[in-house]
Amino acid sequence: MAKFVKVATKSELPAGSGKVVDVEGKEIALFNMDGTFCAIDNICKHQGGPLGEGYLEGAVVTCPWHGWEYDVSTGACQTNPAVKQAQFNVKVEGDDILIEV
């Protein structure tokens, strides 16, 4: 059975922004893509940069360290198509944002 953990509220994450959240010891990058919430592994596959601190434009986040780009809705790397970030299911209940663990 799926277990969802509350990680944030909608009011904490304005449209077009991202945030690093901790889900049972794992760093996850949570994004608000104009009202659609997406979550991927926070650690960039290139050199470990924090994706949740990156710049989000549309569905693409740019790693703040070296500019690698990822589609936050799929985890696919735009810079290197052979690379993909893990994705996590997200659901919203009222103002609460929850991620599946």
N, C-alpha and C positions, 0 to 999 in steps of 0.2 A: 504494500500500500504506500502511496506517495505521501511523503512528509514535507510540508511547506513551513518555512520559518520566516517570520516577519523580519525584514531588514531595513525598512525605511517607510516613510509616508510620502504620498504624492506631493504634498506641500514642500518637502525637503528637496525635491528633484524637479526643477522647472524644465519645461520643454527645451530640447536641444542641449541638455547637460548630462554629465555622467558623474558617477560617484563610486568609490571603492567601499565595498561592504564585506564584513566577515561573516561567513556562514559556517559555523561549527569548525573554526580554525582554517578555513579556506578563503583566500582573497578572491572575490568576484567583482567584476566591473559591471555595474548596473547603469543603464542608460534610459533616458526618456526621449524617444523618437517621436516628438509631437503627439504625445498622449499614448503611444504604444511603448511599453516597457520591455526591454531586452536585457539579458544577462549572459556574459561570456567570461571565460577565465581572465583574470586581471593581468597575468604575467605574459608579456609579449614574447613570442617564440624567437625573436631575433636576439635580443640581449637582456631580456628580463624587465623591460620598462613597464611602468604602471598604466595600463590602458584606461583605467577608470579616471585618470587625471589628464587624458588626452583631449584633443579638440574633436568635437562631434559635428559633422556637417551631413545633414540628411541621415542616411543609415551607416555612414562611414566614420569610424574613429581613427584619428592619427595618433600614433604613439608619441608621447612628448620627448622621448629620448632620441630616436633616430628616424622618425617619420614613417615607419611601416604602417600600412593602412589595413583595417579589417572591417568587414560588414558586420555590424552588431546584431543583425537579425539572423545571420546564418553562421557567423564565426569564420567565414572564408576570408583568407588574406588576399588583399588586392595587389600587394607588392610581390608576393611569391605564392602563386596558385597551388603549390604543393603543400602549403601550410594551412592548418585550420585550428582555430581555438575551440575549446570545449564550450558548449552552450548549456544553459540551465533554464528550465521552465520557470516562468514568472506568472503569478496571478495577482489580481488586485481585488481586495475586499474592502469596500468603502474607501477610506483614505489610506489603508495599509497596503504595502507592497510586500509580497511574499515570494521566496525562491524555494524551489524544490531541492531537497538534499537526498 
